[in-house]
């Protein structure tokens, strides 16, 4: 029992540490004519979240925070948005990040967003059941 409590503490500490990484992300872009759009995700779930736009991860962020990624200039059509959650299960290799394909990260959903518009999502739920909703920006 003591070993389980210790590993849970390590996982919680790591989750808090990872939540503070990579918080400097592009601010919300206004997709005026000739400009690229952005993807904003707000974490309203009980887990640390991360997302990627065209397989470029933004960085982990905790519940109650939002992150925005600007679509690369020159991108046309739609971009792929991959939303991930950190499960925090200590036996799954907690040292890896979502961008490294760590087994402790689990896919919430895969979405398509227009490259020339601002698109916003919110993620909800827990590590056992999570879901995504498209929201107004």
Long-range contacts (C-beta under 8 A, 24 or more apart in sequence): 7-90, 8-90, 10-90, 10-94, 11-88, 11-89, 11-90, 11-94, 12-88, 14-88, 14-94, 14-95, 15-48, 15-62, 15-86, 15-88, 16-62, 18-48, 18-60, 18-86, 18-97, 19-48, 19-60, 19-61, 19-62, 19-65, 21-59, 21-60, 22-58, 22-59, 22-60, 22-61, 23-59, 23-61, 23-65, 23-67, 25-58, 25-59, 25-67, 25-68, 25-69, 26-68, 26-69, 26-70, 27-68, 28-68, 28-118, 28-137, 29-68, 29-70, 29-71, 29-118, 30-118, 31-116, 31-117, 31-118, 35-116, 36-70, 36-71, 36-72, 36-73, 36-74, 36-75, 36-115, 36-116, 37-70, 37-71, 37-113, 37-114, 37-115, 37-116, 37-117, 37-118, 37-119, 38-68, 38-69, 38-70, 38-71, 38-118, 38-119, 39-68, 39-69, 39-71, 39-79, 39-81, 39-113, 39-118, 39-119, 39-120, 39-121, 40-66, 40-67, 40-68, 40-69, 40-118, 40-119, 40-120, 40-121, 40-137, 41-66, 41-67, 41-68, 41-83, 41-120, 41-121, 41-122, 41-123, 42-66, 42-120, 42-121, 42-122, 42-123, 42-135, 43-122, 43-123, 44-122, 44-123, 44-124, 45-85, 45-123, 45-124, 45-125, 45-126, 45-130, 46-125, 46-126, 46-127, 47-85, 47-86, 47-87, 47-88, 47-125, 47-126, 47-127, 47-130, 48-85, 48-86, 48-88, 49-83, 49-84, 49-85, 49-86, 49-108, 49-123, 50-83, 50-84, 50-85, 50-86, 50-97, 50-98, 50-99, 50-105, 51-81, 51-82, 51-83, 51-84, 51-121, 52-80, 52-81, 52-82, 52-84, 52-98, 52-99, 53-79, 53-80, 53-81, 53-113, 54-79, 54-80, 55-80, 55-82, 57-97, 57-98, 57-99, 60-86, 60-97, 60-98, 71-115, 71-116, 75-115, 76-115, 76-116, 77-114, 77-115, 78-112, 78-113, 78-114, 78-115, 79-112, 79-113, 79-114, 79-115, 80-110, 80-111, 80-112, 81-110, 81-111, 81-112, 81-113, 81-119, 81-121, 82-107, 82-110, 82-111, 83-107, 83-108, 83-109, 83-110, 83-111, 83-121, 83-123, 83-132, 84-108, 85-123, 85-127, 85-130, 86-127, 87-127, 88-127, 89-127, 106-130, 108-132
